[in-house]
Amino acid sequence: MEPSKNQSLTDMELKEDIRKKEIASYFGYGFAQCISFGLIGSYILFFYTDILGISAAAASIIFLIARTWDAVNDPLMASIMDTLNSKHGKFRPYLKYMPFLIVISTILCFLPLDGLSMTAKVIYAGGTYILWGMVYTASDVPFWSLSSVMSQQAEQRTKLITFANMGVFTGIALSPTIFTPLTEWLGGDDLGQGYLLATIVLMAIALPIMLNGFKNTKERVKPPKTKVKFSDGVRAIRANKPMFAILVVFFCNVFMNITQALNIYFFTYNLGSASFMSIFGIISFASCIGFFIIPKLNLKYKKKHMLMVIVAADVVIRIIWFSLGYSSVVVSFIFIGLTMLLYTTTGPLISGMLAETIEYTEWKTGKRNEAVIFSGQTFTGKLSVAVSGGATGLILTAINYQSNQAQSEFTLNMLFFVIALLPALGSIIRFIIMYFYSYTEKEYKETVEKIHLRKQRNEASPQS
C-alpha cells in the first residue's frame, strides 16, 4: 500500500535542511540563556560568602534545599510541557516568554542587600535562588526538547545539538571573561554594587538574543495528537534504560562543577589574582573548537568510543598536572586549557546520545515524551550543580577557608587537589559506563526504522 499524501509531506518536512539562520538562532538562545547559568554557577557562591557574608555551610544548605524542590518541580513541569500545544508549536512558546523571567530572576539573585540582617539575607538568597531554578527549568527543558522536533534526521539533529552545546559553553565562558572586569569598572571599591550592575548589563545583552531564538526557529516533527498524562512520563522514564545510563554520565559533570565554583577561589588565593577569571573565560571560548570536530568525527567513529578516549585522556593529563603543582601560572593555565578542551567536547556527545533515546522511548511506549527526556537532562544538570554547590561549601569549610584573608598552606594545597585531580574521578566513572553501553548509532537507526514501519502498519490497517 502506498503512503498517504500527508505521510509524504511529513517525510519531506523531516528531510528539510535546516537553514544557517535557524541554527544560528538556536545557538544564540543557548548562548544567551547560559550567560545567566554561567553567572550563577561561577559567582553565586562567592557572592554569598564574600559579599553577603553568608557562611559556606549556610550556602550549601540553600543549594541542597533548592535542588530538593527541583526533584519535585522538574518532572511535573516536563509533563505539563508534553501535554500542551499552541499555534507556535509545542516548545517554542516557552522561548518567547521565559527570557524575561530569566533576566529578572538572575538580577534578583545578585542584589547586595545592604542593611539586612544575616537571617534575612539567607532567606532572600534561598528564595531567589529557588525562583531562578524554576524559571531556568521552564526555559532549558523546551530549549533542548526543541532540537528533537526541528529534525528527526540523525545528522541534522547532531548538528543542532552540537551548536546548542557550543552556545551553552560560550555563554558560560562569557561570564568569567568579562564579569570581573565589569564589576571593577562599574562598582569601583563597592564590589556588591559592581556585581549588581555587571549582572544587569549582561542580562540586557542576553534578552534580545534569546527572543531571536524564538523568532527564527521552526518545529517540523509533529508529535501524535494524543494526550500525554503524567503517568505516561513516569512510564517513559522507567522504560528507557539507555537514558538512565547517559544521565549518570551527564551527572558526572558534578566534579567539574565543583572546580568551576572553586576557580575564583583558586585564582584569587593560589595564583594571586581574581582577574585570572578573565583568562579562564578566554580559554573556555577557545576550547569550543572541539565542537567543530565532533560532527565530522561522528561520521567515522561512534559517540561511545570517542567519549571513552576523551575521558581516558583527561585522567592522564590531570595526574600529570597534579604531579607538577601550581607554582607556575603558565603551566597551570596550559593544563586548564587542555582539560577544558576535553571537557567541552563531551557536551555534544552526551546530548547527542541522550537525544537518540527519545526514539527508544517512542518504540517502547508509543509516545515520544521529548520534554520528559530532556527534563531529565535539565534536572540532572541542576542536581549536579546543587550537589557540587553543597559539596563546595562543605569543602571550603573542611579545608578551613577564611573569607577575605590569606589562606593557610593546607587550604591552598587542598584547593589545588580539588581543582586538578577531583574531576578525574568523574572521567573514570564515565569510562566504565561507556564500556558497557550498547545503544549506539546502529541501534538508534534500527529503532527509527521500526517506528516508521509501525506507523505505516497502523495507518494501513483501518483501510485494509
Backbone torsions as a table, in degrees:
resi	resn	phi	psi	omega
1	MET	NA	134.8	-179.0
2	GLU	-75.7	147.1	177.9
3	PRO	-67.4	151.2	-179.8
4	SER	-68.2	165.0	177.9
5	LYS	-60.8	-41.9	180.0
6	ASN	-63.2	-37.9	179.6
7	GLN	-65.6	-38.7	179.7
8	SER	-63.9	-42.8	178.8
9	LEU	-62.1	-39.0	178.4
10	THR	-62.3	-42.9	179.3
11	ASP	-62.3	-38.5	178.2
12	MET	-64.0	-40.1	178.7
13	GLU	-62.4	-40.0	-177.4
14	LEU	-68.1	-26.7	-179.1
15	LYS	-90.5	-2.8	-178.3
16	GLU	-65.4	130.4	177.2
17	ASP	-71.0	140.9	179.5
18	ILE	-87.0	128.7	-176.7
19	ARG	-67.1	153.7	178.4
20	LYS	-61.5	-36.0	179.3
21	LYS	-62.8	-39.0	-179.9
22	GLU	-69.4	-42.1	177.6
23	ILE	-62.4	-42.4	179.3
24	ALA	-63.3	-38.2	179.5
25	SER	-68.5	-39.1	177.5
26	TYR	-66.1	-43.5	174.0
27	PHE	-56.4	-44.2	-176.2
28	GLY	-62.8	-38.2	179.5
29	TYR	-63.9	-45.8	178.5
30	GLY	-62.3	-40.4	178.6
31	PHE	-60.9	-51.3	-175.0
32	ALA	-70.3	-39.2	178.2
33	GLN	-61.1	-38.7	-175.4
34	CYS	-84.0	-2.8	164.9
35	ILE	-62.4	-42.9	176.3
36	SER	-63.9	-46.8	-179.1
37	PHE	-61.6	-39.3	179.0
38	GLY	-65.4	-39.9	177.6
39	LEU	-62.4	-47.6	-179.1
40	ILE	-65.7	-45.9	-176.2
41	GLY	-67.2	-36.7	-174.6
42	SER	-92.0	-26.6	-168.0
43	TYR	-124.1	-16.2	-171.0
44	ILE	-66.4	-38.0	179.5
45	LEU	-65.8	-44.3	178.0
46	PHE	-63.0	-38.4	177.2
47	PHE	-61.8	-43.5	178.8
48	TYR	-63.7	-48.3	-171.6
49	THR	-79.5	-41.8	-171.0
50	ASP	-101.8	-12.0	178.5
51	ILE	-113.3	-51.5	177.4
52	LEU	-78.4	-21.5	179.7
53	GLY	82.4	13.9	177.6
54	ILE	-72.8	140.6	-179.5
55	SER	-68.8	153.9	178.7
56	ALA	-60.9	-35.6	179.0
57	ALA	-65.8	-42.8	178.5
58	ALA	-64.6	-39.4	177.6
59	ALA	-62.4	-39.5	178.1
60	SER	-60.8	-40.9	179.3
61	ILE	-64.3	-40.2	177.3
62	ILE	-58.0	-48.1	-178.6
63	PHE	-62.3	-42.7	-176.8
64	LEU	-68.9	-39.9	177.3
65	ILE	-64.5	-42.9	-179.2
66	ALA	-60.7	-43.1	-177.7
67	ARG	-76.5	-26.1	173.0
68	THR	-63.8	-41.0	175.7
69	TRP	-64.2	-38.9	178.4
70	ASP	-60.7	-32.7	-180.0
71	ALA	-59.5	-29.8	177.2
72	VAL	-90.1	-42.2	-171.6
73	ASN	-72.3	-42.6	-173.0
74	ASP	-62.3	-50.9	179.4
75	PRO	-62.8	-37.2	178.1
76	LEU	-62.9	-44.8	-179.3
77	MET	-64.9	-38.7	179.0
78	ALA	-65.2	-40.5	178.9
79	SER	-64.6	-38.2	176.2
80	ILE	-62.2	-43.4	179.9
81	MET	-61.9	-36.0	-178.9
82	ASP	-74.2	-9.4	-179.8
83	THR	-102.1	-14.6	-172.7
84	LEU	-103.2	142.5	171.9
85	ASN	-139.6	151.6	178.6
86	SER	-142.0	-178.9	179.4
87	LYS	-65.3	-20.9	178.0
88	HIS	-89.5	-1.9	-179.7
89	GLY	113.3	-165.3	-175.6
90	LYS	-91.6	-35.7	-174.3
91	PHE	-117.7	-26.1	-175.8
92	ARG	-61.3	-34.3	-179.3
93	PRO	-56.2	-33.2	179.3
94	TYR	-66.8	-31.7	179.0
95	LEU	-72.1	-13.5	178.9
96	LYS	-84.5	-36.9	-172.4
97	TYR	-106.8	-31.9	-175.4
98	MET	-64.5	-30.8	179.3
99	PRO	-53.8	-38.2	-179.9
100	PHE	-64.3	-40.7	-179.0
101	LEU	-72.7	-33.0	176.1
102	ILE	-62.7	-45.3	179.9
103	VAL	-59.5	-48.8	-177.1
104	ILE	-64.3	-48.0	-175.9
105	SER	-67.0	-33.7	178.5
106	THR	-66.9	-43.9	178.8
107	ILE	-62.9	-41.6	179.6
108	LEU	-60.5	-32.5	-179.3
109	CYS	-65.3	-23.8	-174.4
110	PHE	-110.9	24.2	172.6
111	LEU	-70.8	131.5	-175.0
112	PRO	-69.7	-20.5	173.8
113	LEU	57.9	43.2	178.6
114	ASP	-63.3	135.9	174.9
115	GLY	90.3	-9.1	179.8
116	LEU	-83.7	154.2	175.9
117	SER	-70.7	163.5	-179.6
118	MET	-63.6	-37.9	178.0
119	THR	-61.7	-44.1	179.0
120	ALA	-63.7	-38.7	178.9
121	LYS	-63.6	-42.8	-179.8
122	VAL	-64.7	-43.8	179.5
123	ILE	-63.7	-44.9	-180.0
124	TYR	-64.2	-45.2	-179.5
125	ALA	-60.3	-43.5	179.2
126	GLY	-64.6	-43.8	-179.2
127	GLY	-64.1	-45.3	-179.0
128	THR	-70.7	-33.4	178.5
129	TYR	-67.9	-40.4	176.4
130	ILE	-65.2	-42.7	177.4
131	LEU	-58.7	-47.2	179.0
132	TRP	-58.8	-42.0	-179.6
133	GLY	-62.6	-40.2	179.0
134	MET	-66.9	-43.5	179.4
135	VAL	-64.5	-41.8	-178.1
136	TYR	-64.1	-37.7	176.0
137	THR	-59.8	-45.2	-177.7
138	ALA	-67.5	-13.1	175.6
139	SER	-101.5	-43.0	-171.8
140	ASP	-73.4	-40.3	-179.7
141	VAL	-61.1	-51.4	178.1
142	PRO	-66.4	-30.4	177.5
143	PHE	-59.7	-50.6	-179.8
144	TRP	-71.7	-37.2	180.0
145	SER	-63.7	-31.1	-178.3
146	LEU	-57.7	-34.9	-179.2
147	SER	-61.0	-28.8	-177.5
148	SER	-77.7	-17.0	178.4
149	VAL	-112.1	-2.7	172.8
150	MET	-77.6	-27.3	177.2
151	SER	-163.7	151.3	173.2
152	GLN	-110.8	-1.8	175.1
153	GLN	-73.3	131.3	-176.3
154	ALA	-59.5	-41.1	-177.6
155	GLU	-67.0	-43.6	179.6
156	GLN	-65.7	-40.4	-178.7
157	ARG	-67.3	-39.4	176.9
158	THR	-61.5	-40.4	178.8
159	LYS	-63.8	-44.9	179.2
160	LEU	-60.4	-47.5	-177.5
161	ILE	-67.1	-35.2	177.2
162	THR	-62.1	-46.6	179.6
163	PHE	-69.7	-33.2	176.1
164	ALA	-62.9	-45.2	177.8
165	ASN	-64.5	-37.0	176.8
166	MET	-62.4	-41.8	176.8
167	GLY	-62.6	-41.8	179.2
168	VAL	-60.1	-49.7	-175.9
169	PHE	-69.6	-37.5	178.8
170	THR	-70.3	-35.0	176.0
171	GLY	-64.4	-44.0	177.1
172	ILE	-64.5	-37.8	-178.1
173	ALA	-70.0	-29.3	-178.4
174	LEU	-61.6	-36.1	-175.7
175	SER	-59.0	-56.5	179.9
176	PRO	-68.5	-22.3	-179.0
177	THR	-67.0	-44.9	-173.1
178	ILE	-118.5	-11.1	-173.9
179	PHE	-66.0	-47.9	-178.8
180	THR	-61.5	-48.1	175.4
181	PRO	-59.6	-37.1	179.0
182	LEU	-64.3	-42.9	-179.5
183	THR	-62.8	-39.3	-180.0
184	GLU	-69.2	-38.3	-178.0
185	TRP	-73.2	-43.0	-175.7
186	LEU	-83.9	-31.8	-175.0
187	GLY	-101.0	-19.0	-177.0
188	GLY	61.5	-126.2	179.6
189	ASP	-79.2	-13.9	179.8
190	ASP	-91.4	92.1	-175.0
191	LEU	-64.5	-36.9	179.0
192	GLY	-62.5	-44.5	177.4
193	GLN	-65.1	-37.5	178.0
194	GLY	-62.9	-41.6	177.8
195	TYR	-61.0	-44.7	-178.0
196	LEU	-64.2	-49.2	-177.1
197	LEU	-66.3	-39.4	178.6
198	ALA	-65.1	-37.4	177.2
199	THR	-64.2	-42.5	178.6
200	ILE	-61.1	-43.1	179.9
201	VAL	-61.8	-47.9	-177.8
202	LEU	-66.6	-36.5	178.3
203	MET	-70.6	-31.7	175.8
204	ALA	-66.1	-32.6	175.7
205	ILE	-72.2	-39.7	-174.0
206	ALA	-70.1	-36.4	-171.4
207	LEU	-56.9	-55.9	-177.9
208	PRO	-64.7	-29.0	178.9
209	ILE	-68.4	-41.1	176.7
210	MET	-64.4	-42.9	-179.4
211	LEU	-63.5	-32.9	176.0
212	ASN	-65.7	-30.4	176.7
213	GLY	-63.6	-34.6	174.3
214	PHE	-70.0	-44.2	-171.9
215	LYS	-63.3	-38.9	-167.5
216	ASN	-112.1	22.9	174.5
217	THR	-113.7	162.1	-175.4
218	LYS	-141.5	137.4	174.2
219	GLU	-93.1	126.3	-176.4
220	ARG	-112.5	-35.5	-178.6
221	VAL	-82.1	117.2	-177.7
222	LYS	-90.1	116.6	179.3
223	PRO	-72.3	156.0	177.1
224	PRO	-57.2	141.9	-178.0
225	LYS	-84.5	56.6	176.1
226	THR	-118.5	144.0	-178.3
227	LYS	-72.8	130.1	-179.9
228	VAL	-97.9	121.1	179.2
229	LYS	-90.9	163.3	176.5
230	PHE	-59.6	-36.9	179.3
231	SER	-63.6	-30.3	176.4
232	ASP	-64.8	-38.6	178.3
233	GLY	-63.8	-42.3	178.2
234	VAL	-63.3	-41.8	179.6
235	ARG	-64.2	-38.5	179.2
236	ALA	-63.5	-41.7	-179.9
237	ILE	-65.4	-43.4	-178.0
238	ARG	-66.4	-31.1	-176.4
239	ALA	-81.9	-13.3	-169.5
240	ASN	-104.5	81.4	179.5
241	LYS	-66.4	-40.0	176.9
242	PRO	-59.2	-36.2	178.7
243	MET	-61.3	-42.6	179.6
244	PHE	-59.6	-43.7	-179.5
245	ALA	-61.8	-44.0	-178.8
246	ILE	-68.4	-36.6	178.9
247	LEU	-67.0	-33.2	174.6
248	VAL	-65.7	-41.8	175.9
249	VAL	-59.7	-43.5	179.9
250	PHE	-65.8	-37.9	-180.0
251	PHE	-62.1	-26.2	179.4
252	CYS	-62.8	-7.8	169.8
253	ASN	-59.8	-15.6	-178.8
254	VAL	-54.1	-35.9	-177.7
255	PHE	-70.7	-38.8	175.5
256	MET	-71.5	-34.3	178.2
257	ASN	-62.7	-34.9	176.2
258	ILE	-62.9	-45.1	179.7
259	THR	-66.7	-36.4	179.0
260	GLN	-62.5	-41.5	179.8
261	ALA	-69.6	-28.6	-178.0
262	LEU	-93.0	-7.2	-177.8
263	ASN	-55.5	-44.3	-177.2
264	ILE	-64.6	-32.7	175.3
265	TYR	-70.4	-42.5	179.8
266	PHE	-62.9	-45.4	-179.7
267	PHE	-67.5	-39.3	-177.2
268	THR	-69.3	-47.0	-170.8
269	TYR	-101.0	-37.2	-179.9
270	ASN	-82.2	-46.8	-177.1
271	LEU	-94.5	-15.3	169.3
272	GLY	103.2	-0.4	-179.2
273	SER	-159.8	130.7	175.6
274	ALA	-67.5	-19.6	180.0
275	SER	-64.6	-17.7	177.1
276	PHE	-63.7	-14.9	174.8
277	MET	-59.5	-32.3	178.5
278	SER	-66.3	-41.1	177.1
279	ILE	-64.2	-40.7	177.3
280	PHE	-60.1	-40.9	178.3
281	GLY	-62.8	-41.0	178.2
282	ILE	-63.9	-41.9	177.2
283	ILE	-61.6	-40.1	178.9
284	SER	-62.7	-41.6	175.4
285	PHE	-59.2	-49.0	-176.8
286	ALA	-62.9	-33.1	-177.8
287	SER	-67.2	-15.1	-179.8
288	CYS	-68.3	-6.2	175.2
289	ILE	-58.2	-27.2	178.6
290	GLY	-60.4	-26.9	-179.7
291	PHE	-65.7	-31.7	-179.5
292	PHE	-75.1	-23.1	-177.1
293	ILE	-82.4	-37.5	-172.7
294	ILE	-57.4	-49.6	-178.3
295	PRO	-58.9	-37.8	179.9
296	LYS	-70.5	-41.8	178.5
297	LEU	-65.9	-31.6	-178.6
298	ASN	-67.8	-18.8	175.4
299	LEU	-69.6	-23.2	-176.0
300	LYS	-112.0	-34.5	-175.0
301	TYR	-120.4	151.3	176.7
302	LYS	-74.2	147.3	178.4
303	LYS	-57.3	-40.2	-179.7
304	LYS	-56.1	-48.7	-176.6
305	HIS	-69.8	-37.4	177.7
306	MET	-63.5	-42.1	-179.4
307	LEU	-64.7	-38.1	179.1
308	MET	-63.2	-42.3	179.1
309	VAL	-65.0	-42.5	-177.6
310	ILE	-63.2	-47.5	-176.2
311	VAL	-71.2	-31.1	175.8
312	ALA	-65.5	-42.1	177.6
313	ALA	-63.5	-37.0	179.4
314	ASP	-60.8	-42.4	-180.0
315	VAL	-61.7	-46.7	-178.3
316	VAL	-62.4	-46.2	-177.3
317	ILE	-64.0	-39.7	-178.5
318	ARG	-68.9	-36.1	176.9
319	ILE	-63.7	-41.8	178.1
320	ILE	-63.2	-44.8	-179.8
321	TRP	-59.7	-46.9	-178.3
322	PHE	-62.8	-36.4	-179.7
323	SER	-68.5	-25.4	-179.4
324	LEU	-86.0	-22.5	179.8
325	GLY	84.3	-175.6	-174.9
326	TYR	-117.5	14.7	-176.0
327	SER	-64.5	-28.3	178.7
328	SER	-100.2	120.7	178.0
329	VAL	-64.0	-40.9	-178.5
330	VAL	-62.3	-48.5	179.5
331	VAL	-61.1	-41.5	179.3
332	SER	-59.5	-43.3	-178.1
333	PHE	-74.1	-27.1	173.7
334	ILE	-62.3	-46.0	-179.8
335	PHE	-72.4	-33.9	174.0
336	ILE	-60.9	-42.1	178.7
337	GLY	-63.1	-44.5	-179.9
338	LEU	-63.9	-45.5	-178.6
339	THR	-69.4	-34.1	176.9
340	MET	-67.4	-38.7	177.9
341	LEU	-60.9	-45.1	178.7
342	LEU	-65.2	-40.8	-178.3
343	TYR	-64.4	-44.4	-177.6
344	THR	-65.3	-32.9	-179.6
345	THR	-71.2	-17.5	177.4
346	THR	-74.1	-24.5	-176.1
347	GLY	-56.9	-58.7	-179.1
348	PRO	-65.2	-28.8	177.9
349	LEU	-66.2	-47.5	-178.6
350	ILE	-67.1	-45.5	179.8
351	SER	-64.9	-37.4	178.1
352	GLY	-63.3	-43.0	178.4
353	MET	-67.2	-36.1	178.1
354	LEU	-66.1	-42.6	-179.9
355	ALA	-60.9	-34.4	-179.9
356	GLU	-68.4	-19.6	179.3
357	THR	-77.2	-10.4	177.1
358	ILE	-62.0	-46.5	179.2
359	GLU	-66.6	-30.3	175.8
360	TYR	-62.0	-44.3	177.0
361	THR	-63.6	-42.8	-179.6
362	GLU	-62.0	-39.1	179.5
363	TRP	-66.9	-38.8	-176.2
364	LYS	-78.0	-35.2	-171.6
365	THR	-116.0	-17.2	-176.5
366	GLY	87.3	-1.4	179.5
367	LYS	-129.2	142.4	-175.7
368	ARG	-76.8	-44.7	177.8
369	ASN	52.8	48.2	-177.8
370	GLU	-58.4	-44.5	-175.9
371	ALA	-64.4	-36.0	178.4
372	VAL	-64.6	-43.3	-179.8
373	ILE	-61.9	-49.6	-176.3
374	PHE	-76.7	-21.1	172.2
375	SER	-67.1	-28.5	174.3
376	GLY	-61.8	-39.6	176.8
377	GLN	-66.9	-45.8	-180.0
378	THR	-63.0	-46.4	-179.7
379	PHE	-63.8	-44.1	-179.9
380	THR	-63.6	-39.3	177.3
381	GLY	-62.8	-44.9	179.9
382	LYS	-71.2	-31.6	176.1
383	LEU	-65.0	-41.2	178.6
384	SER	-65.8	-37.0	176.3
385	VAL	-65.7	-40.6	-179.7
386	ALA	-65.8	-48.0	179.9
387	VAL	-62.5	-41.7	178.8
388	SER	-66.5	-38.3	178.0
389	GLY	-64.5	-44.5	177.0
390	GLY	-64.7	-43.2	179.8
391	ALA	-65.3	-37.4	-179.4
392	THR	-62.8	-44.5	177.0
393	GLY	-61.2	-41.4	178.4
394	LEU	-67.6	-37.6	178.0
395	ILE	-63.0	-45.7	179.2
396	LEU	-59.9	-39.5	177.9
397	THR	-67.2	-43.6	-176.4
398	ALA	-66.0	-32.5	-177.7
399	ILE	-94.1	12.7	174.8
400	ASN	64.2	39.9	176.6
401	TYR	-68.0	135.2	176.9
402	GLN	-121.8	119.8	-174.9
403	SER	-67.1	143.6	173.3
404	ASN	58.9	36.3	174.0
405	GLN	-155.3	165.3	-179.8
406	ALA	-61.7	141.4	-176.9
407	GLN	-98.0	155.2	178.4
408	SER	-72.5	163.2	178.8
409	GLU	-61.5	-38.0	177.4
410	PHE	-60.2	-45.9	-179.9
411	THR	-61.7	-44.7	-179.6
412	LEU	-63.7	-42.8	-179.4
413	ASN	-65.9	-38.5	179.4
414	MET	-71.3	-35.5	173.7
415	LEU	-58.4	-45.0	-180.0
416	PHE	-65.1	-40.2	178.1
417	PHE	-57.7	-46.2	-178.8
418	VAL	-65.6	-44.9	-178.1
419	ILE	-64.3	-46.5	-171.5
420	ALA	-84.9	-42.1	-166.0
421	LEU	-108.4	-31.4	-174.7
422	LEU	-57.0	-42.3	-179.6
423	PRO	-61.2	-19.0	177.2
424	ALA	-61.8	-30.5	177.7
425	LEU	-62.4	-42.8	176.9
426	GLY	-62.4	-38.7	179.0
427	SER	-65.3	-37.9	178.1
428	ILE	-64.3	-43.2	178.5
429	ILE	-62.4	-43.0	179.1
430	ARG	-61.6	-41.6	-179.6
431	PHE	-61.0	-44.1	-178.7
432	ILE	-63.3	-44.3	-179.6
433	ILE	-64.0	-44.6	-179.6
434	MET	-65.5	-30.4	179.3
435	TYR	-60.4	-36.0	-178.0
436	PHE	-98.2	-3.4	-176.3
437	TYR	-74.1	132.4	-172.6
438	SER	-120.4	-9.5	-177.2
439	TYR	-89.5	83.6	-175.5
440	THR	-101.8	-168.7	-177.4
441	GLU	-56.9	-38.6	-179.5
442	LYS	-61.7	-48.7	-180.0
443	GLU	-64.9	-35.2	178.5
444	TYR	-62.6	-47.8	-179.2
445	LYS	-63.4	-38.1	177.2
446	GLU	-64.1	-38.6	179.4
447	THR	-65.6	-42.9	178.2
448	VAL	-60.4	-42.7	178.7
449	GLU	-62.7	-41.8	178.8
450	LYS	-61.8	-40.8	180.0
451	ILE	-64.6	-44.4	179.9
452	HIS	-63.5	-41.6	178.5
453	LEU	-64.1	-39.5	178.9
454	ARG	-65.0	-41.0	178.4
455	LYS	-63.0	-41.3	179.8
456	GLN	-65.0	-40.2	177.9
457	ARG	-65.0	-40.9	-179.6
458	ASN	-65.6	-36.8	179.0
459	GLU	-73.1	-31.9	-177.2
460	ALA	-79.8	-31.1	-172.3
461	SER	-60.9	-38.5	180.0
462	PRO	-66.0	-25.4	-175.7
463	GLN	-98.0	-3.5	-176.3
464	SER	-72.8	NA	NA
